[in-house]
């Protein structure tokens, strides 16, 4: 499964990111700004898929924690992206709990997931995930699929790293991402798309 342009770009920045994090840990504030610039777009996209319009507020809370705990981080650029995604996810779930929001359940028939299409449109779905409309569609997926897609495609994590963030097996995350992208491809193709969806991720079914 191709991870699309966002993932490739994120991975291309890993070397620069790792070097910036190391300098930031030594007290270089400009290096922390570089790390922020590289990580923030994907992190914000991930949070928009979880908490919608509150993403920027949650991201700010996450970055306060990231800055506070930066000295404890050990790893490379890819590891830093995974670490920041874990922190952001915890802050997002805390935010939802504070709002006492119970994510709405989204039913998805297994036979619909497995229907073959005339063309492989996964790449279309992946490349479109930077748009607000696509993030709205992601919020309509079952929660496990939505988070897997966001972490793999928007944040740019590989399967094992995404699995660590979610506390699941890599195979389960790969399957969830595959199913989520399949569903998105159908919706982005115009089949039964509506503009009214849940504002937070649906529960796994």
Secondary structure by P-SEA (a helix, b strand, c coil): ccccaaaaaaaaaaaaaaaaaaaaaaccaaaaaaaaaacaaaaaaaaaaccccaaaaaaaaaaaaaaaacccccccaaaaaaaaaaaaaaaaaaaaaaacccbbbbbbbcccccccccccaaaaaaaacccaaaaaaaaaccaaaaaaaaaaccccccaaaaaaaacccaaaaaaaaaaaaaaaaaaaacccccccccccccccc
